[in-house]
């Protein structure tokens, strides 16, 4: 199996798990945050919904410069809008990934803000970084929801809630 096929399978699998988690974010808790230094639920959920765009960026550009293009994950005022945004971003990421070549994945991709370079990775590594960020922030959202006493779906097997624990 080629790398692009493997990445597409992983994007699909993580997308399904992420959809399940985003689907249980309660509309009335968007402004809640577990700590003053933590992102509010809305900001975290929007960031997760936006992360597939980083896959698109990796295969369609050579860099993201925050100085030239400030980060804007979009907006959602409820679960329907959040899921629509996520599904649109995920579909675009998969479509762009299908158009990529194995050779492109070796090319460098840079994240910067003007002269400050945060990272330069291969496009493959950038895609893996976006998937790792998705998994990381999905787990963070799971903790938020747990603190709100909302049953959590399993990601890589049944959750304690699904097991009735």
TIGUZA-519758 format. One record per residue (C-alpha): residue in one letter; z, y, x. Coordinates in Angstrom, 3 decimals, always signed. Example, Ala and Ser with C-alpha at 12.3 -4.5 7.8 and 13.67 -1.06 7.14 Angstrom:
TIGUZA-519758
<node residu="A" c3="+7.800" c2="-4.500" c1="+12.300"/>
<node residu="S" c3="+7.140" c2="-1.060" c1="+13.670"/>
END
This chain:
TIGUZA-519758
<node residu="X" c3="+0.000" c2="+0.000" c1="+0.000"/>
<node residu="X" c3="-0.921" c2="+3.408" c1="+1.323"/>
<node residu="X" c3="+1.609" c2="+6.210" c1="+1.790"/>
<node residu="X" c3="+0.239" c2="+8.298" c1="-1.093"/>
<node residu="X" c3="+0.524" c2="+5.350" c1="-3.476"/>
<node residu="X" c3="+4.116" c2="+4.769" c1="-2.339"/>
<node residu="X" c3="+4.980" c2="+8.436" c1="-2.756"/>
<node residu="X" c3="+3.403" c2="+8.525" c1="-6.219"/>
<node residu="X" c3="+5.474" c2="+5.510" c1="-7.266"/>
<node residu="X" c3="+8.631" c2="+7.161" c1="-5.938"/>
<node residu="X" c3="+7.791" c2="+10.482" c1="-7.628"/>
<node residu="X" c3="+7.290" c2="+8.617" c1="-10.922"/>
<node residu="X" c3="+10.532" c2="+6.615" c1="-10.613"/>
<node residu="X" c3="+12.657" c2="+9.592" c1="-9.601"/>
<node residu="X" c3="+10.987" c2="+11.656" c1="-12.329"/>
<node residu="X" c3="+12.123" c2="+9.191" c1="-15.003"/>
<node residu="X" c3="+15.695" c2="+9.236" c1="-13.693"/>
<node residu="X" c3="+15.683" c2="+13.022" c1="-13.464"/>
<node residu="X" c3="+14.327" c2="+13.368" c1="-17.011"/>
<node residu="X" c3="+17.199" c2="+11.206" c1="-18.306"/>
<node residu="X" c3="+19.759" c2="+13.442" c1="-16.594"/>
<node residu="X" c3="+18.177" c2="+16.737" c1="-17.644"/>
<node residu="X" c3="+17.878" c2="+15.463" c1="-21.230"/>
<node residu="X" c3="+21.660" c2="+15.376" c1="-21.658"/>
<node residu="X" c3="+22.397" c2="+18.910" c1="-20.467"/>
<node residu="X" c3="+24.078" c2="+20.571" c1="-23.451"/>
<node residu="X" c3="+22.555" c2="+23.885" c1="-24.538"/>
<node residu="X" c3="+25.991" c2="+25.403" c1="-25.074"/>
<node residu="X" c3="+27.094" c2="+24.748" c1="-21.458"/>
<node residu="X" c3="+24.283" c2="+26.565" c1="-19.593"/>
<node residu="X" c3="+26.647" c2="+29.232" c1="-18.274"/>
<node residu="X" c3="+29.406" c2="+26.800" c1="-17.246"/>
<node residu="X" c3="+30.176" c2="+26.255" c1="-13.575"/>
<node residu="X" c3="+32.902" c2="+24.076" c1="-12.051"/>
<node residu="X" c3="+33.847" c2="+26.649" c1="-9.411"/>
<node residu="X" c3="+32.991" c2="+30.313" c1="-8.748"/>
<node residu="X" c3="+30.978" c2="+29.271" c1="-5.665"/>
<node residu="X" c3="+29.038" c2="+26.639" c1="-7.628"/>
<node residu="X" c3="+25.756" c2="+27.258" c1="-9.418"/>
<node residu="X" c3="+26.013" c2="+27.536" c1="-13.199"/>
<node residu="X" c3="+24.532" c2="+24.607" c1="-15.131"/>
<node residu="X" c3="+21.413" c2="+26.632" c1="-16.068"/>
<node residu="X" c3="+20.627" c2="+27.548" c1="-12.457"/>
<node residu="X" c3="+21.166" c2="+23.988" c1="-11.237"/>
<node residu="X" c3="+19.114" c2="+22.434" c1="-14.046"/>
<node residu="X" c3="+16.282" c2="+24.923" c1="-13.502"/>
<node residu="X" c3="+16.259" c2="+24.200" c1="-9.777"/>
<node residu="X" c3="+16.005" c2="+20.466" c1="-10.492"/>
<node residu="X" c3="+13.194" c2="+21.079" c1="-13.011"/>
<node residu="X" c3="+11.389" c2="+23.182" c1="-10.395"/>
<node residu="X" c3="+11.660" c2="+20.769" c1="-7.458"/>
<node residu="X" c3="+8.400" c2="+18.930" c1="-8.251"/>
<node residu="X" c3="+6.599" c2="+22.206" c1="-7.465"/>
<node residu="X" c3="+7.648" c2="+21.704" c1="-3.854"/>
<node residu="X" c3="+5.517" c2="+18.553" c1="-3.788"/>
<node residu="X" c3="+2.597" c2="+20.645" c1="-5.030"/>
<node residu="X" c3="+3.350" c2="+23.259" c1="-2.369"/>
<node residu="X" c3="+3.429" c2="+20.599" c1="+0.322"/>
<node residu="X" c3="-0.021" c2="+19.255" c1="-0.477"/>
<node residu="X" c3="-1.757" c2="+22.506" c1="-1.481"/>
<node residu="X" c3="-0.356" c2="+25.049" c1="+1.006"/>
<node residu="X" c3="+0.769" c2="+25.265" c1="+4.608"/>
<node residu="X" c3="+3.944" c2="+27.262" c1="+4.008"/>
<node residu="X" c3="+6.251" c2="+29.029" c1="+1.608"/>
<node residu="X" c3="+7.366" c2="+32.489" c1="+2.663"/>
<node residu="X" c3="+10.228" c2="+33.763" c1="+0.527"/>
<node residu="X" c3="+9.612" c2="+37.293" c1="+1.836"/>
<node residu="X" c3="+6.123" c2="+37.248" c1="+0.323"/>
<node residu="X" c3="+6.962" c2="+35.104" c1="-2.710"/>
<node residu="X" c3="+10.619" c2="+35.212" c1="-3.829"/>
<node residu="X" c3="+11.951" c2="+31.977" c1="-5.296"/>
<node residu="X" c3="+11.652" c2="+31.858" c1="-9.078"/>
<node residu="X" c3="+12.268" c2="+28.484" c1="-10.731"/>
<node residu="X" c3="+11.302" c2="+29.824" c1="-14.150"/>
<node residu="X" c3="+13.497" c2="+30.003" c1="-17.205"/>
<node residu="X" c3="+14.634" c2="+27.721" c1="-19.999"/>
<node residu="X" c3="+16.808" c2="+28.607" c1="-22.940"/>
<node residu="X" c3="+17.533" c2="+25.113" c1="-24.114"/>
<node residu="X" c3="+16.887" c2="+21.460" c1="-23.540"/>
<node residu="X" c3="+13.375" c2="+21.472" c1="-25.021"/>
<node residu="X" c3="+12.218" c2="+24.276" c1="-22.730"/>
<node residu="X" c3="+13.936" c2="+22.685" c1="-19.734"/>
<node residu="X" c3="+12.275" c2="+19.307" c1="-20.283"/>
<node residu="X" c3="+8.886" c2="+20.926" c1="-20.957"/>
<node residu="X" c3="+9.147" c2="+22.856" c1="-17.685"/>
<node residu="X" c3="+10.171" c2="+19.748" c1="-15.754"/>
<node residu="X" c3="+7.432" c2="+17.552" c1="-17.239"/>
<node residu="X" c3="+4.775" c2="+20.223" c1="-16.579"/>
<node residu="X" c3="+5.904" c2="+20.549" c1="-12.943"/>
<node residu="X" c3="+6.104" c2="+16.780" c1="-12.498"/>
<node residu="X" c3="+2.616" c2="+16.208" c1="-13.946"/>
<node residu="X" c3="+1.149" c2="+18.868" c1="-11.640"/>
<node residu="X" c3="+2.919" c2="+17.375" c1="-8.612"/>
<node residu="X" c3="+1.528" c2="+13.920" c1="-9.378"/>
<node residu="X" c3="-1.984" c2="+15.288" c1="-9.980"/>
<node residu="X" c3="-1.911" c2="+17.243" c1="-6.718"/>
<node residu="X" c3="-0.522" c2="+14.237" c1="-4.866"/>
<node residu="X" c3="-3.417" c2="+12.106" c1="-6.152"/>
<node residu="X" c3="-5.837" c2="+14.644" c1="-4.629"/>
<node residu="X" c3="-4.129" c2="+14.612" c1="-1.224"/>
<node residu="X" c3="-5.319" c2="+12.612" c1="+1.753"/>
<node residu="X" c3="-3.304" c2="+10.557" c1="+4.163"/>
<node residu="X" c3="-4.472" c2="+12.888" c1="+6.957"/>
<node residu="X" c3="-3.105" c2="+15.943" c1="+5.111"/>
<node residu="X" c3="+0.339" c2="+14.375" c1="+5.087"/>
<node residu="X" c3="+0.478" c2="+14.685" c1="+8.872"/>
<node residu="X" c3="-0.226" c2="+18.435" c1="+8.827"/>
<node residu="X" c3="+2.692" c2="+20.858" c1="+9.341"/>
<node residu="X" c3="+4.321" c2="+22.744" c1="+6.493"/>
<node residu="X" c3="+6.727" c2="+25.661" c1="+7.060"/>
<node residu="X" c3="+9.499" c2="+27.192" c1="+4.978"/>
<node residu="X" c3="+10.277" c2="+30.759" c1="+6.022"/>
<node residu="X" c3="+11.431" c2="+34.175" c1="+4.992"/>
<node residu="X" c3="+9.286" c2="+36.544" c1="+7.007"/>
<node residu="X" c3="+9.939" c2="+35.932" c1="+10.686"/>
<node residu="X" c3="+12.905" c2="+33.627" c1="+9.990"/>
<node residu="X" c3="+11.634" c2="+30.044" c1="+10.007"/>
<node residu="X" c3="+13.971" c2="+27.669" c1="+8.162"/>
<node residu="X" c3="+12.032" c2="+24.489" c1="+8.856"/>
<node residu="X" c3="+8.677" c2="+23.131" c1="+9.861"/>
<node residu="X" c3="+8.038" c2="+19.566" c1="+8.827"/>
<node residu="X" c3="+4.985" c2="+17.435" c1="+8.240"/>
<node residu="X" c3="+3.709" c2="+17.616" c1="+4.678"/>
<node residu="X" c3="+4.896" c2="+14.021" c1="+4.252"/>
<node residu="X" c3="+8.393" c2="+15.001" c1="+5.394"/>
<node residu="X" c3="+8.310" c2="+18.009" c1="+3.061"/>
<node residu="X" c3="+7.543" c2="+15.747" c1="+0.098"/>
<node residu="X" c3="+10.374" c2="+13.404" c1="+1.097"/>
<node residu="X" c3="+12.635" c2="+16.452" c1="+1.478"/>
<node residu="X" c3="+11.747" c2="+17.559" c1="-2.078"/>
<node residu="X" c3="+12.566" c2="+14.081" c1="-3.384"/>
<node residu="X" c3="+15.848" c2="+14.031" c1="-1.447"/>
<node residu="X" c3="+16.724" c2="+17.450" c1="-2.886"/>
<node residu="X" c3="+15.957" c2="+16.152" c1="-6.376"/>
<node residu="X" c3="+18.268" c2="+13.178" c1="-5.898"/>
<node residu="X" c3="+20.988" c2="+15.351" c1="-4.350"/>
<node residu="X" c3="+20.927" c2="+17.984" c1="-7.085"/>
<node residu="X" c3="+20.622" c2="+15.363" c1="-9.828"/>
<node residu="X" c3="+23.855" c2="+13.826" c1="-8.536"/>
<node residu="X" c3="+25.415" c2="+17.293" c1="-8.435"/>
<node residu="X" c3="+24.398" c2="+17.798" c1="-12.071"/>
<node residu="X" c3="+25.884" c2="+14.392" c1="-12.875"/>
<node residu="X" c3="+29.221" c2="+15.560" c1="-11.500"/>
<node residu="X" c3="+29.045" c2="+18.735" c1="-13.583"/>
<node residu="X" c3="+28.343" c2="+16.678" c1="-16.702"/>
<node residu="X" c3="+31.133" c2="+14.237" c1="-15.838"/>
<node residu="X" c3="+33.553" c2="+17.175" c1="-15.587"/>
<node residu="X" c3="+32.360" c2="+18.228" c1="-19.061"/>
<node residu="X" c3="+33.132" c2="+14.696" c1="-20.282"/>
<node residu="X" c3="+29.495" c2="+13.921" c1="-21.041"/>
<node residu="X" c3="+28.481" c2="+10.253" c1="-20.548"/>
<node residu="X" c3="+26.173" c2="+9.862" c1="-17.556"/>
<node residu="X" c3="+23.059" c2="+7.662" c1="-17.478"/>
<node residu="X" c3="+22.663" c2="+5.286" c1="-14.554"/>
<node residu="X" c3="+20.176" c2="+6.058" c1="-11.830"/>
<node residu="X" c3="+20.037" c2="+2.918" c1="-9.688"/>
<node residu="X" c3="+21.856" c2="+0.586" c1="-12.037"/>
<node residu="X" c3="+24.190" c2="+1.085" c1="-14.979"/>
<node residu="X" c3="+26.712" c2="+3.914" c1="-14.894"/>
<node residu="X" c3="+30.376" c2="+3.413" c1="-15.690"/>
<node residu="X" c3="+29.637" c2="+4.946" c1="-19.095"/>
<node residu="X" c3="+26.862" c2="+2.458" c1="-19.783"/>
<node residu="X" c3="+29.188" c2="-0.376" c1="-18.772"/>
<node residu="X" c3="+31.885" c2="+0.859" c1="-21.111"/>
<node residu="X" c3="+34.346" c2="+1.499" c1="-18.270"/>
END
